[in-house]
């Protein structure tokens, strides 16, 4: 029986608990992607992140992608303990391996995501939402780079 897509975030949150006492994560599981980035709910001067990850493998309950399994704890740690004004992160599961490997996968064609995990930063400039940065795969494992990426303007 397949594991529902919302299970991955719950499973990871239970396995990889940060050392901090209070966990304030602006992670939004099963984020419903709009048609284009311009439709993301971002106010002027605000940052919004999307993280594209693999879905849970039904037989193991873990992400089928080893890079996602390695990066997820770093993402959780980087966004945990932030204040209420911290950027939000929409979590997008790209599906099972066969779905993801399809060149016509909508995350590849509409969102330009060609590898996972991918953490993408968006900001609104005037009336347009722009991608202002992207970390993928092993880049997310560099804690200093990840922290700078999240905090950079």
URLIN-V709997 format. One record per backbone hydrogen bond with DSSP energy under -1.0 kcal/mol. NH is the residue of the N-H (numbers start at 1). CO is the residue of the C=O. E is the energy in kcal/mol with one decimal. If there is no record, write none. Layout:
NH:CO:E
NH:CO:E
This chain:
7:4:-2.2
10:6:-1.2
11:7:-3.1
12:8:-2.8
13:9:-2.5
14:10:-1.7
15:11:-2.2
16:12:-3.1
28:89:-3.4
31:91:-2.5
39:36:-1.5
40:37:-2.2
42:40:-1.9
46:43:-2.1
48:122:-2.3
49:88:-2.7
50:120:-2.3
51:90:-2.7
52:118:-2.8
53:92:-2.7
55:95:-1.7
57:62:-3.7
61:57:-3.5
64:55:-1.6
69:65:-2.0
70:66:-2.0
71:67:-2.2
72:68:-2.6
75:71:-2.1
76:72:-2.7
77:73:-2.5
78:74:-2.5
79:75:-1.8
80:76:-1.2
86:83:-1.9
89:26:-2.8
90:49:-3.0
91:28:-2.8
92:51:-3.0
94:53:-2.8
100:96:-2.5
101:97:-2.6
105:102:-2.3
108:105:-1.1
109:105:-2.4
110:106:-2.5
113:107:-2.4
118:52:-1.6
119:135:-3.1
120:50:-3.1
121:133:-2.6
122:48:-3.0
123:130:-2.3
125:128:-3.4
128:125:-2.1
130:123:-3.3
132:121:-2.7
135:119:-2.6
137:117:-2.7
139:136:-2.4
140:137:-1.6
143:141:-1.1
146:142:-2.8
147:143:-2.5
148:144:-2.5
149:145:-2.4
150:146:-2.3
151:147:-2.1
152:148:-2.0
